């Protein structure tokens, strides 16, 4: 039992002296909440407020809660008892009494007779007698309340640790009535699908005729067997070279695909029934609403009769509709005819391979590239870019931004040019200026600009449209969308630049497509350009924003299919922010977790900062200087220059800040991390309540607008619970999401909820890179999203175990910007340089991991369902953020263009908050 500040009997001047206790982790402390009278000595002491379902009891803030414990003398002689509150956290939050505390309905006399104290001195307990003592607690604030009660007789002592979880209305409203159940995965029957009866495909995703069909890229049997046997092909053993480039990455992609297959097996079902729903058969899929598994319109599953003796076929069923936890499917007509109400089936889920096939094709096509795109080297000779001055359209450009734009305008082709920009240094704005300069000064320029997510691509388009001093013609700019993107999620001002029919996005015919001078796309959707037949060299410039967030094969989708030697490729990003999300631990460690951008920095020209190859932006226009100071020192050698003006406008209006001169506040809360049902994702109701309280205080008297607030948290269930409360309060403009969803974005105020409240789970996260504690890249991104104010809500005793979070905590303490529970002892860490190599934010699975039906790890931990990177979509594919299955269908047909290459706006447009679940949350 960990009690700090313990005093011996000799150290007490009077019996009323009190000790001190620090943080006691109720999940790690073996003496808490447990009582076994057979293990006791001659004086038997029970436990007040015993745990319920292995958790502390809940009490309401502001109300008095009380419980009794007994002290029994089993000896033949009387004993003198001294009972006292040794210490409480918060201080003086528990008291003792001999009489039962009065209730709300007690009369005045009963209240006047009641006496509570911290010490019950020198009470004689006769042999065989039992003394009842009452413990009371009236919490003033939410959070875990702890006390240590000691019972002394002679030279002996018994200690009892008491935990109570103080809650308010919000946290209580989130109490789950579904206890967490960790079902074990029973071995499933062999379910071969080599031979199956095809289902009925939805009409809207029927295959169309593309000029360049995507090969199937079936996994070679011998490669599959090698990888399943933990053997590596020769290409992997010799490392990445120009000679084996395609084979090397294809092998890594196979490893990734096999991991995705294995992950999907966790969701397979046995002995389930289906119901008729008109022309469909519906299957209830537990966890579907949470995308565990993720199924969308056009996906398919395989079913087989549960009692099949092996002579029957497997049947393919296509998803035609998804409703909450049900999917409506169509199979072959014979299957529908044979189905009865009593039929039971075994179900195998599949993931859509279209994205993975695009990656295979991209690395195959990379063999046709100029080698200087893939391996810029000393042997190619150092290039010198001839530049000439230009007239900036944006008046706010600094010297480094102007230099990088001059280089882009003067570049004549391979190797790629890199704009290395730490957080808030204007990478996207630099790209936007470069694009409009090309548009206005180079008549024959055709530019493709790609971003890793729909929201990031939309953001670039919005910046292009609102830039003052230049107007881009409507028929010269196009926003390419995947067919599976939701029509309703696109803002009305953007929809006119898209191509769609019957609310389904499509790629326009080649003749219309090639008329655009500017095309904005995601990395994955750029594959549609090659499929439509856009030739290599059609685009004079290909710009990749946030290039560090994508794997190299993902970057190659646009580059390898569309580049000639003279094509100018520009990568903008930061290798010290979040990288690609990779599911296969082996593939990640062998190079799939390293972005194209990061690998280029292994070349001398880029590593040395040669301005003919790379420009580093160092002026940060986003953050208050005090917010920027720590990440600059930790990750950027102190080079970042705080250049934001008007840094105090928000702070001045917030009276509740402990230090209005300092733009950070840390609220220390000892909560309780929980799970519910069969969902392995974590949430912390106490932190949620504090998040909501903070938002209310921020928005009081219109100090801060809802849309200026962002909440970042690493676990999907925490996000869902926070959104649930905000919806009830009609505060839907506050954006809540994972770190990945905020990369490249900013808010006036960022609130971070760290969730973790127990060392046990924190250590597991540290070992396997879960959540965002102990992940330097995720830490870097999280704390650099705030413009004016950063609020951290968490347990200081947990987060202080990580060097970076520890520094942030004590920086708040040193600046009088900490409030809440008692602080831990300050720890000293050995300074380590930022580790760029191999520090992916992808999942780090525990060794010998075994998965169960809930997507959990059976060997002592929970599979956070992609929350290893906050990526939540287990339906295969890459991290498209809200673009969960961006471009995963081959479907769609090319109707003729209207309005000179644009579709007319039709119907009512509803702009809604993006559900960016890709689960990093993937």
Residue pairs with C-beta under 8 A, 6 or more apart in sequence:
1 24
1 29
1 30
1 31
1 32
1 159
1 161
2 22
2 24
2 25
2 29
3 19
3 21
3 24
3 86
3 87
3 148
3 159
4 20
4 21
4 22
5 19
5 20
5 21
5 22
5 87
6 19
7 17
7 19
9 152
9 155
11 17
15 82
15 84
15 119
15 121
16 84
16 118
16 119
18 84
18 85
18 86
18 87
18 118
19 86
19 87
19 148
20 87
21 86
21 87
21 88
21 89
21 146
21 147
21 148
22 89
22 797
22 822
22 824
22 825
23 89
23 670
23 795
23 797
23 821
23 822
23 824
24 32
24 89
24 146
24 161
24 163
25 758
25 759
25 760
25 797
26 32
26 33
26 51
26 56
26 144
26 146
26 163
26 758
27 758
27 759
27 760
27 761
28 758
28 759
28 760
29 161
31 159
31 160
31 161
32 51
32 161
32 163
33 47
33 50
33 51
33 54
33 56
33 161
33 163
34 47
34 50
34 51
35 46
35 47
35 50
37 44
37 46
40 158
41 156
41 158
42 73
42 74
42 75
43 71
43 72
43 73
43 74
43 75
43 79
43 81
43 125
43 151
43 153
43 156
43 158
44 70
44 71
44 72
44 74
45 69
45 70
45 71
45 72
45 151
45 158
45 160
46 69
46 70
46 71
47 69
47 160
47 162
48 67
48 68
48 69
48 135
48 149
48 160
48 162
49 56
49 57
49 65
49 67
49 135
49 162
49 163
49 164
50 57
51 57
51 163
53 179
55 165
55 672
55 674
56 144
56 163
56 164
56 165
56 672
57 65
57 163
57 164
57 165
58 164
58 165
58 166
58 167
58 172
58 175
59 65
59 137
59 139
59 145
59 164
59 165
59 166
59 167
60 139
60 166
60 167
60 168
60 172
61 139
61 140
61 141
61 142
61 166
61 167
61 168
62 138
62 139
62 140
63 138
64 101
64 136
64 137
64 138
65 136
65 137
65 138
65 164
66 100
66 101
66 134
66 135
66 136
66 137
67 134
67 135
68 100
68 132
68 133
68 134
68 135
69 132
69 133
69 135
69 149
69 160
70 130
70 131
70 132
70 133
71 81
71 83
71 125
71 130
71 131
71 133
71 151
72 128
72 129
72 130
72 131
73 79
73 125
73 126
73 127
73 128
73 129
73 130
74 128
75 127
76 127
77 127
78 124
78 125
78 126
78 127
79 124
79 125
79 153
79 154
80 122
80 123
80 124
80 125
80 153
80 154
81 120
81 122
81 123
81 124
81 125
81 131
81 151
81 152
81 153
82 119
82 120
82 121
82 122
82 123
82 151
82 152
82 153
83 96
83 119
83 120
83 123
83 133
83 149
83 150
83 151
83 152
84 96
84 118
84 119
84 120
84 149
84 150
84 152
85 94
85 95
85 96
85 118
85 119
85 147
85 148
85 149
86 147
86 148
86 149
86 150
86 159
87 147
87 148
88 94
88 145
88 146
88 147
88 148
89 145
89 146
89 147
89 821
89 822
90 139
90 140
90 141
90 145
90 821
90 822
92 118
93 137
93 138
93 139
93 140
93 145
93 147
94 135
94 136
94 137
94 145
94 147
94 149
94 162
95 116
95 117
95 118
95 135
95 136
95 137
96 116
96 117
96 118
96 119
96 120
96 133
96 134
96 135
96 136
96 149
97 114
97 115
97 116
97 117
97 133
97 134
97 136
98 115
98 120
98 132
98 133
98 134
99 113
99 114
99 115
99 134
100 134
101 114
101 116
101 134
101 136
102 110
102 111
102 114
116 136
120 133
123 131
125 131
125 153
135 147
135 149
135 162
137 145
137 147
137 164
137 166
139 145
139 164
139 166
141 166
142 166
142 167
142 168
142 171
142 669
142 686
142 689
142 690
143 165
143 166
143 669
143 670
143 671
143 686
143 820
143 821
144 163
144 164
144 165
144 166
144 670
144 671
144 672
144 686
144 757
144 821
145 163
145 164
145 165
145 166
146 161
146 162
146 163
146 164
146 670
147 161
147 162
148 159
148 160
148 161
148 162
149 159
149 160
149 162
150 157
150 158
150 159
150 160
151 157
151 158
151 159
151 160
165 671
165 672
165 686
167 685
167 686
167 689
168 689
170 685
170 688
170 689
170 692
170 693
170 725
171 685
171 686
171 688
171 689
172 685
173 725
174 683
174 685
174 688
174 721
174 724
174 725
175 685
176 674
176 676
176 677
178 676
178 677
179 676
180 674
180 675
180 676
180 677
180 678
180 679
181 677
181 678
182 678
182 680
182 852
182 854
182 856
183 678
183 852
183 853
183 854
184 852
184 858
185 266
185 850
185 851
185 852
185 853
185 858
188 265
188 268
188 270
188 346
189 270
189 346
191 268
191 302
191 304
191 314
191 346
191 348
192 314
193 302
193 314
193 348
195 313
195 314
196 302
196 313
196 314
196 315
196 316
197 313
197 314
197 315
197 316
197 331
197 332
197 334
197 335
198 316
198 332
199 300
199 315
199 316
199 317
199 318
199 329
199 330
199 331
199 332
199 335
200 318
200 330
200 331
200 332
200 333
201 298
201 318
202 297
202 298
202 318
202 319
202 320
202 330
204 297
204 298
204 483
204 502
204 504
204 891
204 892
205 297
205 298
205 483
205 889
205 890
205 891
205 892
206 891
206 893
207 890
207 891
208 890
208 891
208 892
208 893
208 894
210 531
210 532
210 533
210 890
211 510
211 531
211 532
211 533
212 530
212 531
212 532
212 533
213 531
214 354
214 357
214 358
214 361
214 527
214 531
214 890
215 357
215 360
215 361
216 357
217 353
217 356
217 357
217 360
217 361
219 254
219 257
219 258
223 233
223 251
223 254
224 254
224 258
226 232
226 233
227 251
227 254
227 255
227 258
228 258
232 251
232 590
233 247
233 251
235 244
235 247
235 248
235 251
236 248
236 251
236 252
236 590
238 244
239 248
240 248
240 591
241 248
242 371
242 374
242 375
245 363
245 366
245 367
245 374
246 363
246 364
246 366
246 367
248 591
249 359
249 363
249 366
249 552
249 553
249 591
249 592
250 360
250 363
250 364
252 584
252 587
252 590
252 591
252 592
253 356
253 359
253 360
253 363
253 553
253 587
253 592
255 584
255 586
255 587
255 590
255 592
256 356
256 582
256 583
256 584
256 587
256 592
257 353
257 356
257 876
258 584
259 583
259 584
259 585
259 587
260 351
260 356
260 583
260 874
260 876
261 351
262 851
263 583
263 851
263 855
263 874
264 293
264 349
264 350
264 351
264 874
264 876
265 348
265 349
265 851
266 851
266 852
266 853
266 854
266 855
267 285
267 287
267 292
267 293
267 349
267 853
267 855
267 874
268 346
268 347
268 348
268 349
269 285
269 346
269 347
270 306
270 346
270 347
271 306
271 344
271 345
271 346
272 283
272 284
272 344
272 345
272 346
272 347
273 341
273 342
273 343
273 344
273 345
274 281
274 282
274 283
274 339
274 343
274 345
275 281
275 282
275 341
276 282
276 339
277 328
279 330
279 336
280 320
280 321
280 328
280 329
280 330
281 317
281 328
281 329
281 330
281 331
281 336
281 339
282 326
282 327
282 328
282 329
283 301
283 326
283 327
283 329
283 347
284 325
284 326
285 293
285 295
285 325
285 326
285 327
286 325
286 678
287 293
287 325
287 678
287 679
287 854
287 855
288 295
288 322
288 324
288 325
288 326
288 327
289 324
289 325
290 679
290 681
290 716
290 720
290 865
291 872
291 873
291 874
291 875
291 884
291 917
291 919
292 679
292 854
292 855
292 865
292 874
293 349
293 874
293 875
294 873
294 874
294 875
294 884
294 885
295 301
295 319
295 322
295 327
295 349
295 875
296 319
296 322
296 484
296 875
296 884
296 885
296 888
297 319
297 320
297 321
297 322
297 484
298 318
298 319
298 352
298 484
298 888
298 889
298 891
299 318
299 319
299 350
299 352
299 875
300 316
300 317
300 318
300 319
300 329
300 350
301 316
301 317
301 319
301 327
301 329
301 347
301 348
301 349
301 350
302 314
302 315
302 316
302 317
302 347
302 348
302 350
303 314
303 315
303 317
303 331
303 345
303 346
303 347
303 348
304 312
304 313
304 314
304 315
304 345
304 346
304 348
305 312
305 343
305 344
305 345
305 346
306 344
306 345
306 346
307 344
314 348
315 331
315 332
315 335
316 331
316 332
317 329
317 330
317 331
317 335
318 329
318 330
319 327
319 328
319 329
320 328
320 329
320 330
321 327
321 328
322 328
330 336
351 874
351 875
351 876
351 877
352 875
352 876
352 877
352 885
352 888
352 889
353 876
354 877
354 887
354 888
354 889
354 890
355 524
355 876
355 877
355 878
355 885
355 886
355 887
355 888
356 876
356 877
358 524
358 527
358 557
358 887
359 551
359 553
359 554
359 556
359 557
359 878
360 553
361 527
361 530
361 561
362 527
362 553
362 554
362 556
362 557
362 559
362 560
362 561
363 553
363 556
363 560
364 560
365 530
365 556
365 560
365 561
366 373
366 374
366 556
366 559
366 560
368 536
368 560
369 414
369 559
369 560
369 563
370 413
370 414
370 563
370 564
370 565
371 380
372 380
372 414
372 415
372 565
373 414
373 415
373 416
373 559
373 563
373 569
375 603
376 414
376 415
376 416
376 600
376 603
376 605
376 606
376 613
377 603
378 604
380 415
382 605
382 610
382 612
383 415
383 612
383 613
384 612
385 407
385 410
385 411
385 412
385 612
386 410
387 406
387 407
387 409
387 410
388 406
388 409
388 410
389 406
390 405
390 406
390 409
390 437
390 441
392 402
392 405
392 433
393 433
393 436
393 437
393 440
393 467
393 468
393 469
393 470
394 429
394 432
394 433
394 467
394 468
394 469
396 429
396 621
397 405
397 426
397 429
397 430
397 433
398 426
398 617
398 619
398 643
400 615
400 616
400 617
400 618
400 619
401 426
401 429
401 430
401 433
401 617
403 611
403 615
404 417
404 419
404 430
404 434
404 615
404 617
405 430
405 433
405 434
405 437
407 417
407 611
407 612
407 615
408 417
408 434
408 438
408 541
408 568
408 570
409 434
409 437
409 438
409 441
409 442
411 417
411 568
411 570
412 566
412 568
413 564
413 565
413 566
413 567
413 568
414 563
414 565
414 567
414 569
415 600
415 605
415 613
416 569
416 570
416 571
416 600
417 568
417 569
417 570
417 571
417 613
417 614
418 570
418 571
418 572
418 597
418 600
418 601
418 606
418 613
418 614
418 615
419 427
419 430
419 431
419 570
419 571
419 572
419 573
419 614
419 615
419 617
420 573
420 574
420 575
420 614
420 615
420 616
420 617
421 427
421 430
421 572
421 573
421 574
421 616
421 617
422 574
422 576
422 577
422 617
422 618
422 620
422 631
422 632
422 635
422 636
422 640
423 574
423 577
423 620
423 622
423 623
423 631
423 780
423 781
423 784
423 785
424 620
424 621
424 622
424 623
424 628
424 746
424 784
425 617
425 618
425 619
425 620
425 621
425 640
426 617
426 619
426 621
427 545
427 546
427 572
427 573
427 574
427 617
428 459
428 460
428 463
428 545
428 572
428 744
429 463
430 572
430 617
431 449
431 460
431 543
431 545
431 570
431 572
432 460
432 463
432 464
432 467
433 467
434 543
434 570
435 447
435 449
435 464
435 518
435 543
436 464
436 467
436 470
436 472
438 445
438 447
438 540
438 541
439 445
439 447
439 470
439 472
439 476
439 517
439 518
440 470
442 540
444 540
445 517
445 540
445 541
446 516
446 517
446 518
446 538
446 539
446 540
446 541
447 517
447 518
447 519
447 539
447 540
447 541
447 542
447 543
448 519
448 521
448 526
448 529
448 539
448 541
448 542
448 543
448 558
448 562
449 457
449 460
449 518
449 519
449 520
449 521
449 542
449 543
449 544
449 545
450 457
450 520
450 521
450 522
450 523
450 526
450 542
450 543
450 544
450 545
450 558
451 457
451 459
451 460
451 520
451 521
451 522
451 523
451 544
451 545
451 546
451 744
452 522
452 523
452 545
452 546
452 549
452 550
452 554
452 879
452 880
452 881
453 522
453 879
453 880
453 881
453 882
453 883
453 916
453 918
454 481
454 485
454 489
454 522
454 880
454 881
454 882
454 883
454 886
454 914
455 741
455 745
455 881
455 882
455 914
455 916
456 522
456 545
456 546
456 744
456 881
457 479
457 520
457 521
457 522
458 479
458 490
458 491
458 494
459 744
459 745
460 520
460 545
461 477
461 479
461 494
461 497
461 520
462 491
462 493
462 494
464 472
464 477
464 518
464 520
465 472
465 493
472 518
474 496
474 497
474 902
475 515
475 516
475 900
475 901
475 902
476 515
476 516
476 517
476 518
477 497
477 516
477 517
477 518
477 519
477 520
478 497
478 498
478 499
478 508
478 513
478 516
478 518
478 519
478 520
478 901
479 494
479 497
479 498
479 520
479 521
480 499
480 507
480 519
480 520
480 521
480 525
480 526
480 528
480 529
481 490
481 498
481 499
481 500
481 505
481 525
482 505
482 522
482 524
482 525
482 528
482 883
482 885
482 886
482 887
482 888
482 889
483 504
483 505
483 506
483 887
483 889
483 891
483 892
484 884
484 885
484 886
484 887
484 888
484 889
485 505
485 883
485 886
487 495
487 500
487 503
487 504
487 505
488 909
488 910
488 912
489 882
489 911
489 912
489 914
489 915
490 498
490 909
490 911
491 909
491 911
492 905
492 909
492 911
495 905
495 909
496 902
496 903
496 905
497 902
498 505
498 903
499 505
499 506
499 507
499 508
499 897
499 902
499 903
500 506
500 903
501 895
501 903
503 907
504 892
505 892
506 892
506 893
506 894
506 895
507 513
507 528
507 529
507 531
507 532
507 892
507 894
508 894
508 897
508 901
509 532
509 894
509 896
509 897
510 532
510 533
510 534
512 897
512 901
513 519
513 529
513 532
513 534
514 534
514 538
515 901
516 901
519 529
519 539
521 528
521 529
521 558
522 880
522 883
522 886
522 887
523 544
523 550
523 554
523 555
523 557
523 558
523 878
524 554
524 557
524 877
524 878
524 880
524 883
524 886
524 887
525 886
525 887
526 557
526 558
526 561
526 562
527 557
527 561
527 887
528 887
529 558
529 561
529 562
530 557
530 561
530 562
534 562
536 561
536 562
536 563
536 564
536 567
537 562
537 563
537 564
537 566
537 567
538 562
539 562
539 567
540 566
540 567
540 568
541 567
541 568
541 569
541 570
542 558
542 559
542 562
542 563
542 567
542 568
542 569
542 570
543 569
543 570
543 572
544 550
544 555
544 558
544 559
544 569
544 570
544 571
544 572
544 573
544 596
545 572
545 573
545 744
546 572
546 573
546 743
546 744
547 555
547 571
547 572
547 573
547 595
547 596
547 597
548 573
548 574
548 575
548 577
548 578
548 579
548 595
548 597
548 598
549 573
549 577
549 578
549 579
549 580
549 595
549 740
549 743
549 879
550 580
550 595
550 596
550 878
550 879
551 580
551 582
551 592
551 593
551 595
551 596
551 878
552 591
552 592
552 594
552 595
552 596
552 599
553 592
554 580
554 878
555 571
555 595
555 596
555 597
556 596
559 569
563 569
571 596
571 597
571 600
573 595
573 597
575 595
575 597
575 598
575 601
575 836
576 635
576 636
576 777
576 780
576 834
576 836
577 743
577 777
577 780
577 781
578 739
578 740
578 743
578 777
578 778
578 781
578 841
578 869
578 920
579 593
579 594
579 595
579 598
579 777
579 839
579 840
579 841
579 842
580 592
580 593
580 595
580 840
580 842
580 878
580 879
581 740
581 841
581 842
581 843
581 866
581 868
581 869
581 871
581 878
581 879
581 918
581 919
581 920
581 922
582 588
582 592
582 593
582 840
582 842
582 843
583 842
583 843
583 922
584 592
585 843
585 844
585 845
587 593
588 840
588 842
588 843
589 838
591 599
593 838
593 840
593 842
594 838
594 840
598 836
600 606
601 607
601 836
603 613
605 612
605 613
605 614
606 613
606 614
609 616
616 639
618 636
618 639
618 640
618 641
619 640
619 641
619 643
620 628
620 632
620 640
620 641
620 642
620 643
620 644
621 643
621 644
622 644
622 746
622 784
622 787
623 642
623 644
623 784
623 786
623 787
624 642
624 644
624 647
624 663
624 786
624 787
624 788
624 789
625 642
625 644
625 647
626 662
626 663
626 664
626 815
627 663
627 664
627 783
627 784
627 786
627 790
628 640
628 642
628 784
629 642
630 783
630 807
630 808
630 811
631 640
631 780
631 783
631 784
632 638
632 639
632 640
634 776
634 780
634 804
634 807
634 834
635 776
635 780
635 834
644 787
647 663
647 788
649 788
650 703
650 704
650 748
650 749
650 787
650 788
650 789
651 657
651 660
651 661
651 663
651 788
651 789
652 660
653 701
653 703
653 704
654 660
654 697
654 698
654 703
654 704
654 789
656 697
657 665
657 789
657 817
658 665
658 816
658 817
658 818
658 819
659 665
659 815
659 816
659 817
662 812
662 815
662 816
662 817
663 786
663 788
663 789
663 790
664 789
664 790
664 791
664 792
664 808
664 811
664 812
664 815
664 817
665 789
665 790
665 791
665 792
665 812
665 817
665 818
665 819
666 791
666 792
666 793
666 794
666 796
666 808
666 809
666 812
666 813
666 817
666 818
666 819
666 820
667 690
667 694
667 791
667 792
667 793
667 794
667 819
667 820
668 794
668 795
668 796
668 818
668 819
668 820
668 821
668 822
668 823
669 686
669 687
669 690
669 793
669 794
669 795
669 820
669 821
670 686
670 757
670 795
670 797
670 821
671 684
671 685
671 686
671 687
671 757
671 795
672 684
672 685
672 686
672 757
673 682
673 683
673 684
673 755
673 756
673 757
673 758
673 761
674 682
674 683
674 684
674 685
675 681
675 682
675 683
675 717
675 862
676 683
676 717
678 853
678 854
679 717
679 854
680 854
680 855
680 856
680 862
680 863
680 864
680 865
681 715
681 716
681 717
681 718
681 862
681 864
681 865
681 867
682 715
682 717
682 718
682 755
682 756
682 761
682 862
682 864
683 715
683 717
683 718
683 720
683 721
683 755
684 718
684 753
684 755
684 756
684 757
685 721
686 757
687 718
687 753
687 754
687 755
687 793
687 794
688 718
688 721
688 722
688 725
688 753
690 753
690 793
691 711
691 722
691 751
691 753
691 793
692 722
692 725
692 726
692 729
694 751
694 791
694 793
695 706
695 709
695 711
695 726
695 731
695 734
695 751
698 704
698 709
698 749
699 705
699 706
699 709
699 731
704 748
704 749
705 733
706 731
706 732
706 733
706 734
707 733
707 734
707 735
708 747
708 748
708 749
709 734
709 735
709 747
709 748
709 749
709 750
709 751
710 734
710 735
710 736
710 737
710 742
710 745
710 747
710 749
710 750
710 751
710 785
711 719
711 722
711 734
711 735
711 736
711 737
711 750
711 751
711 752
711 753
712 737
712 738
712 739
712 742
712 750
712 751
712 752
712 753
712 782
712 785
713 719
713 722
713 736
713 738
713 752
713 753
713 754
713 755
714 738
714 739
714 754
714 755
714 770
714 771
714 772
714 773
714 778
714 867
714 870
715 755
715 771
715 864
715 867
716 738
716 864
716 865
716 866
716 867
716 870
716 872
716 917
716 919
716 921
718 753
718 755
719 736
719 737
719 738
719 921
722 736
722 753
723 736
726 732
726 734
726 736
732 913
735 742
735 747
735 913
737 916
737 921
738 867
738 870
738 871
738 872
738 916
738 920
738 921
739 772
739 778
739 781
739 782
739 870
739 920
740 869
740 870
740 871
740 879
740 881
740 916
740 918
740 920
740 921
741 870
741 881
741 882
741 916
741 921
742 750
742 781
742 782
742 785
743 781
745 785
746 785
746 786
746 787
747 785
747 786
747 787
748 786
748 787
748 788
748 789
749 786
749 787
749 788
749 789
749 790
749 791
750 782
750 783
750 785
750 786
750 789
750 790
750 791
751 791
751 792
751 793
752 782
752 783
752 790
752 791
752 792
752 793
752 794
753 793
753 794
754 771
754 772
754 773
754 792
754 793
754 794
754 795
754 798
754 799
754 805
755 771
755 794
756 762
756 765
756 771
756 773
756 794
756 795
756 798
756 799
757 795
757 798
758 798
759 797
759 798
759 801
762 773
762 774
762 798
762 801
764 770
764 860
764 861
765 771
765 773
765 774
766 773
766 774
766 801
766 802
767 844
767 846
768 843
768 844
768 845
768 846
768 861
768 868
769 775
769 841
769 842
769 843
769 844
769 868
770 843
770 844
770 861
770 864
770 867
770 868
771 864
771 867
772 778
772 779
772 782
772 870
773 798
773 799
773 801
773 802
773 805
774 801
774 802
775 841
776 804
776 834
776 835
776 839
777 839
777 841
778 841
778 870
779 802
779 804
779 805
783 790
783 808
792 808
792 809
792 812
795 821
796 809
796 818
796 820
796 821
796 823
796 824
797 824
799 805
799 806
799 809
800 806
800 809
800 824
800 827
801 827
803 829
803 832
806 827
806 829
809 818
810 826
812 818
813 823
841 868
841 869
841 920
842 868
842 869
843 866
843 868
843 869
844 868
845 857
845 868
846 857
846 859
846 860
846 861
848 859
849 857
849 858
849 859
849 863
850 857
850 858
850 859
851 857
851 858
851 863
852 858
854 863
855 863
855 865
855 874
856 862
856 863
857 863
865 872
865 874
865 919
865 921
866 872
866 873
866 874
866 918
866 919
866 920
866 921
866 922
867 919
867 920
867 921
868 920
869 879
869 919
869 920
869 921
869 922
870 919
870 920
870 921
870 922
871 879
871 918
871 919
871 920
871 921
871 922
872 917
872 918
872 919
872 920
872 921
872 922
873 884
873 885
873 917
873 918
873 919
873 921
873 922
874 919
874 922
875 884
875 885
876 888
877 884
877 885
877 886
877 888
878 918
879 918
879 920
879 922
880 886
880 918
881 914
881 916
881 917
881 918
882 914
882 915
882 916
882 917
882 918
883 918
884 917
884 918
897 903
898 904
